[in-house]
Amino acid sequence: MAAVAIAVSFFVIIVAVAVSSGFRKTIREGVAATVGDVRISPFLTGSAEPESMPIHLPSEEAIRALPAVKEVIPAVVRAGIVKHGDIVHGVVVKGTPGSSQPSLSVSIPQRLSEITGLGTGEDITIYFVGEKVRVRKFHITAIHRDILEVDDNLLVYAGLEDMQRLNGWEADQVSCLDILTRDDRTRETAAVVGNLLLQSGAPEEEDLYVSSSAQAYPQLFDWLKLLDFNVVVILILMTVVAGFNMVSGLLIMLLRNISTVGTLKTLGMDNRAIGRLFMRIGAEAVLKGMLAGNVLALLFCLIQGTTHLIPLDPANYFVSWVPVHVNLWWVLLADIAAFLGILALLWFPSLVVATIDPAKTVKAD
């Protein structure tokens, strides 16, 4: 029973760590697709027309050389309004390079497809409001699932050149540069990028603003911090529960074999050696339970990751399914921390050995 309790506890620990890591990875990728991990953009001037910036900056080489920077993506971003029949809905259209699709091709989020009833192969009309209204009819070539797919933030992907022509810009003009980073320290990277722009002194970099995804979506990252705290609480609670189950199991084992303990003492085995014996028995049970819990947890993560079996309400959880991401280093760290914690608790039953009088136990036997 103690081994079963250990298996259940480790199952909960690994699943909690995998879900926390999954939420962090999934939400970070969704935010990065929208605003990048770090974004360089012009200061807003209140103009009805979008502001532009150079696609290449004097500091670009230094920015790309930063260890935390993985990629720099130029983009043209503009708000638009989709009208289809009686349905009118706001969207954000983001033009990025690298698309091999024909001109005026777009990929729309699944939520927008559900709202409008439009699918691949159909045309979608988007109105762009500025000093004058511009209308473009795009051809839908793909439907993507947006991680942050909420009704007030539907992201449509278009070609960079199409959006530049829409704004009347040259090929070297964009709305922003989105920087993808290798880690979660987006605020620190944004500060370093901002310092590089200040130090360059180039005129084209004076009116640029650097922001991080944590600044753009502070509520999301605060929620992730709370989730991480909850995982730590779960880790501690499950370790304590598993530890006390193992302690009770060892105590029962000691009481059932009290005469054997007395005999061992009579034969000359000291308290420390007997305590180590029971500790070894307990550690073997913990390892068996840990192995079973890990196998079941990893199997669950595999099923959930491939089938999205357990759904979520995106209005409350930002994603429509329970995301899981197995980071083997985090799993190993959680296993080691829980194993050491349980072994520390197992020390207490070994203290009972010192209270056993061999004369009384042998006599009773």
C-alpha positions in Angstrom: 0.0 0.0 0.0 2.9 2.4 0.8 4.4 1.7 -2.7 1.0 2.4 -4.3 0.8 5.7 -2.4 4.3 6.6 -3.5 3.3 5.8 -7.2 0.2 8.0 -7.0 2.2 10.8 -5.4 4.9 10.7 -8.0 2.2 10.5 -10.8 0.7 13.7 -9.4 4.1 15.4 -9.1 5.2 14.6 -12.7 1.9 15.6 -14.2 1.8 18.8 -12.3 5.4 19.7 -13.5 4.5 18.7 -17.1 1.3 20.8 -17.1 3.1 23.8 -15.6 5.8 23.5 -18.2 3.2 23.0 -20.9 1.3 26.1 -20.0 4.5 28.2 -19.9 5.7 26.9 -23.3 2.3 27.1 -25.0 1.4 30.5 -23.8 4.9 31.9 -24.4 4.8 30.6 -28.0 1.3 32.2 -28.5 2.4 35.5 -27.1 5.6 35.4 -29.2 3.6 34.8 -32.4 1.5 37.9 -31.6 4.1 40.4 -30.3 7.4 38.5 -30.2 9.3 37.9 -27.0 10.8 41.4 -27.5 9.5 44.0 -29.9 11.1 47.1 -31.4 8.6 49.5 -32.8 8.1 53.3 -33.3 6.6 55.5 -30.6 2.8 56.0 -31.2 2.1 59.5 -32.5 -1.7 59.4 -32.5 -1.7 59.5 -36.3 -4.5 57.7 -38.1 -2.0 56.0 -40.4 0.4 53.4 -39.1 4.0 54.4 -38.3 6.9 52.8 -40.0 10.5 52.0 -39.2 13.5 50.7 -41.1 13.7 47.0 -41.7 17.4 47.1 -41.0 18.9 49.0 -38.0 22.5 50.0 -37.4 22.3 48.0 -34.2 20.8 44.9 -35.8 24.1 43.0 -36.0 24.8 43.6 -32.3 21.2 42.5 -31.4 21.5 39.3 -33.4 24.8 38.6 -31.7 23.2 38.6 -28.2 23.3 35.0 -26.7 19.6 35.3 -25.7 18.4 36.2 -29.2 17.3 33.4 -31.5 15.7 35.2 -34.4 14.7 38.7 -35.5 11.6 38.9 -37.7 10.4 42.0 -39.5 6.6 42.5 -39.5 3.8 44.8 -40.6 0.9 44.8 -38.2 -2.4 46.5 -38.7 -5.8 46.3 -37.2 -8.7 45.5 -39.6 -12.4 44.7 -39.7 -13.7 41.5 -41.3 -17.1 41.8 -42.9 -18.9 38.7 -44.2 -22.6 39.0 -44.7 -24.1 40.4 -41.5 -21.0 39.4 -39.5 -18.6 42.2 -38.6 -15.5 41.3 -36.5 -12.2 43.0 -35.6 -8.9 41.3 -36.3 -5.2 42.0 -36.3 -3.4 41.3 -39.6 0.3 40.5 -39.3 2.4 40.4 -42.4 5.6 38.4 -42.1 8.3 37.3 -44.6 9.1 33.8 -45.7 5.7 32.8 -47.0 5.7 30.8 -50.3 2.0 31.4 -50.8 0.7 33.5 -53.7 0.0 37.2 -53.2 -3.0 38.2 -51.0 -3.1 34.8 -49.4 -3.9 34.6 -45.6 -4.1 32.1 -42.8 -7.0 32.8 -40.5 -7.5 31.5 -36.9 -9.9 28.7 -36.3 -12.1 30.9 -34.1 -12.6 33.4 -36.9 -13.5 30.5 -39.3 -16.1 29.4 -36.8 -17.5 33.0 -36.4 -17.7 33.7 -40.1 -18.2 30.3 -41.6 -15.3 30.8 -44.0 -12.9 28.0 -44.8 -9.9 27.3 -47.0 -10.3 28.1 -50.6 -12.7 31.0 -49.9 -12.2 34.8 -50.0 -12.3 37.1 -47.0 -12.8 40.8 -47.2 -10.9 43.0 -44.6 -11.4 46.7 -44.1 -8.5 48.8 -42.9 -9.4 52.2 -41.4 -7.0 55.2 -41.5 -7.1 58.5 -43.2 -9.1 56.7 -45.8 -10.6 53.2 -45.7 -8.7 50.6 -47.6 -10.4 47.3 -48.6 -8.6 44.1 -49.5 -10.0 40.8 -50.6 -7.7 38.0 -49.4 -7.7 34.3 -50.3 -7.8 31.9 -47.4 -5.1 29.2 -47.9 -4.9 27.9 -44.3 -6.7 27.8 -41.0 -4.4 27.8 -37.9 -5.1 27.3 -34.3 -4.1 30.4 -32.4 -2.8 29.7 -28.9 -4.4 32.9 -27.6 -7.5 32.5 -29.6 -9.9 34.8 -27.9 -12.5 36.9 -29.7 -10.8 40.3 -29.1 -7.4 39.1 -30.3 -7.8 37.1 -33.6 -4.6 37.1 -35.5 -4.6 36.8 -39.3 -1.3 36.0 -41.0 -0.5 37.6 -44.4 2.5 38.2 -46.6 4.9 41.0 -45.7 4.9 42.5 -49.2 1.0 42.5 -49.3 0.9 44.6 -46.1 3.7 46.9 -47.2 1.7 47.6 -50.4 -1.4 48.1 -48.4 0.3 50.9 -46.3 2.0 52.4 -49.4 5.4 51.6 -48.0 8.7 50.6 -49.6 10.4 47.2 -49.2 12.6 48.6 -46.4 9.7 49.8 -44.2 8.0 47.7 -41.5 5.8 48.2 -38.4 8.2 46.5 -36.0 10.9 43.9 -35.5 9.9 40.9 -33.4 12.7 39.3 -31.5 12.4 35.6 -30.4 14.5 34.7 -27.5 16.0 31.4 -26.2 14.7 31.7 -22.6 11.9 33.3 -20.6 13.9 36.4 -19.5 12.3 38.7 -21.9 12.4 41.8 -19.7 16.2 41.5 -19.3 16.6 40.9 -23.0 14.4 44.0 -23.8 16.6 46.1 -21.4 19.8 45.0 -23.2 18.3 45.7 -26.6 17.1 49.1 -25.4 20.6 49.9 -24.2 22.1 48.9 -27.6 19.7 51.3 -29.4 20.6 54.1 -27.0 24.3 53.6 -27.3 24.3 53.5 -31.1 23.2 57.2 -31.3 21.9 56.5 -34.9 19.1 59.0 -35.9 16.8 56.2 -37.2 16.9 54.5 -33.7 16.1 57.5 -31.6 12.3 57.3 -31.9 12.1 53.5 -31.4 10.5 51.8 -28.4 11.5 48.4 -27.0 9.0 46.3 -25.1 8.8 42.7 -23.9 6.0 40.2 -24.1 5.8 40.3 -20.3 4.9 44.0 -20.6 2.4 43.4 -23.4 0.6 40.6 -21.5 1.4 41.1 -17.8 -1.7 39.2 -16.7 -0.6 36.1 -18.5 2.9 36.0 -16.9 1.5 36.8 -13.5 -0.9 33.9 -13.9 2.0 31.7 -14.9 3.9 32.7 -11.8 0.9 31.8 -9.7 0.7 28.4 -11.5 4.4 27.8 -10.8 3.8 28.5 -7.1 0.9 26.1 -7.1 3.2 23.4 -8.6 5.7 24.0 -5.8 2.9 23.6 -3.2 1.8 20.4 -4.9 5.3 19.1 -4.9 5.7 19.7 -1.2 2.3 18.3 -0.3 2.7 15.1 -2.4 6.2 14.6 -0.9 4.9 14.9 2.6 1.9 12.6 1.9 4.1 10.0 0.3 6.6 10.3 3.1 4.1 9.8 5.8 2.6 6.9 4.0 6.0 5.4 3.8 6.7 6.2 7.5 3.5 4.5 8.5 4.4 1.5 6.4 7.8 1.2 8.0 6.3 1.5 11.5 3.9 -1.3 10.8 6.8 -3.4 9.5 8.8 -2.6 12.6 6.0 -3.5 15.0 5.2 -6.7 13.1 8.9 -7.7 13.2 9.7 -6.4 16.7 10.9 -9.8 17.9 13.2 -10.1 14.9 14.7 -6.7 15.8 15.3 -7.9 19.4 17.0 -11.1 18.1 19.2 -9.0 15.8 20.2 -6.8 18.8 20.9 -9.9 20.9 23.2 -11.1 18.1 25.2 -7.9 18.3 23.7 -5.7 15.6 23.6 -2.1 16.8 20.7 0.4 16.4 22.3 2.2 13.5 22.8 -0.9 11.4 19.2 -2.1 12.0 17.9 1.4 11.1 19.9 1.3 7.9 18.4 -2.1 7.1 14.8 -0.7 7.4 15.8 2.5 5.5 17.1 0.3 2.7 13.8 -1.6 2.6 11.9 1.7 2.6 14.1 3.1 -0.2 13.5 0.1 -2.4 9.7 0.5 -2.0 10.0 4.2 -2.8 12.0 3.5 -5.9 9.5 0.9 -7.1 6.6 3.4 -6.5 8.6 6.2 -8.1 9.3 4.1 -11.2 5.6 3.1 -11.5 4.4 6.7 -11.0 6.9 8.0 -13.6 5.8 5.5 -16.2 2.1 6.2 -15.7 2.7 10.0 -15.7 4.7 9.9 -18.9 2.1 7.7 -20.6 -0.6 10.2 -19.6 1.4 13.1 -20.9 2.0 11.3 -24.2 -1.8 10.6 -24.6 -2.8 14.1 -23.6 -0.1 15.7 -25.8 -1.2 13.9 -28.9 -5.0 13.7 -28.5 -5.8 16.8 -26.3 -8.1 14.5 -24.4 -8.8 16.9 -21.5 -10.3 20.2 -22.8 -10.3 23.6 -21.1 -12.3 26.8 -21.5 -10.0 29.3 -23.2 -11.9 32.2 -21.6 -10.5 31.1 -18.3 -7.3 29.3 -19.1 -6.2 31.0 -22.4 -5.9 27.6 -24.2 -8.6 25.1 -25.2 -6.9 22.0 -23.9 -4.6 21.0 -21.1 -1.1 21.5 -22.5 1.7 19.2 -21.4 5.4 19.5 -22.0 7.8 16.9 -20.6 11.1 18.5 -19.7 13.2 15.5 -18.6 15.6 17.6 -16.6 12.6 19.1 -14.6 11.2 15.6 -14.2 14.5 14.3 -12.9 14.9 17.3 -10.6 11.4 16.7 -9.2 12.1 13.0 -8.7 15.4 13.6 -6.9 13.8 16.3 -4.6 10.8 14.1 -3.7 13.0 11.0 -3.2 15.4 12.9 -0.8 12.5 14.4 1.0 10.9 11.0 1.6 14.2 9.5 2.7 14.5 12.3 5.2 11.1 11.4 6.6 12.0 7.7 6.7 14.7 8.6 9.3 12.0 8.9 12.0 10.9 5.3 12.0 14.5 4.2 12.4 14.5 6.0 15.7 12.0 3.5 17.1 14.7 0.9 16.8 16.6 2.5 19.7 13.6 2.1 22.0 13.3 -1.7 21.6 14.6 -3.7 24.5 16.0 -7.0 23.2 15.5 -8.8 26.5 11.7 -8.0 26.6 11.1 -8.8 22.9 13.0 -12.2 23.0 11.2 -13.0 26.3 7.8 -12.1 24.8 8.6 -14.2 21.8 
